[in-house]
Amino acid sequence: MSKNTFVEPLPISNVESGLAGERAQFLLDTWKENRGVMIRDSRMTKLSPWLLLTLPDAEPGDVPKITFAGNQTTFRRFFPHALDPDAPKPATSFLPEAYRTGVADGYHSVFKGEPWLDIQRTGNRLGAGVPDMTLQRLLVRFETRAGIVRIFCLMELLEIHEQRDLSDHTRHPHYCPQKSDWHPAYQATALPRQEHYGCSG
C-alpha cells in the first residue's frame, strides 16, 4: 500500500484463500458455516484472546463501543488501561478521533452483515507513545440464538515501523510477521464469559 494511504480495503477472497492468515480464515469459515450465528465452540474459545467485540451500531463517522477485548489484541497492548473499571467511558475514547474516523467505514459496512477486510498504516494517528504500524483487520457480524449481535474484530499486527523520517532510506523497518503456527486445535486460553456480550463502556 502507498505510504499516503491510511486504510485500504482488501477483497474478502484474501481470507478465503488463506492469504490473510490462519486465524482470519478460521474466523471467516466459522461465520460462513454457522450463517452468522454464534454457537458454543471450543475452537472459538481458543481464538478469543485475539478478538475485539463491539456493539453493532455507532454514530456516523465513529467506531462502536467495545464490549470485550482479548488479552492478545492490539487494543489491550497499546491501551492497557482503557477497560479498567475506573477508566473514562467509552473505552474507544482512548483512540484518537483521527484514527476512529479513518477506520469507521469498515464497521458501518459490516453492520449490514457482510464481512470486511482491510489493511492499515497507522502513522501517528494512534497518538504519542504508540508506534507506526501496519495492521490487518477482519470484521464479521455474529448473532447469538438469543438475538444478541456483536461485531467480531480480528486485528493482526503485521509490522511495526521505526519512528523515523520516511525519506531516510538507509534504515529499515522492524518486521513483525504474524505467526503461522496458530491453529485452534492447540491454542488454549479462557473463553469470554457471558458478560462479555454486555457493554463495558
Order of alpha helices (4+ residues) and beta strands (2+ residues): beta-alpha-alpha-beta-alpha-beta-beta-alpha-alpha-beta-beta-beta-beta
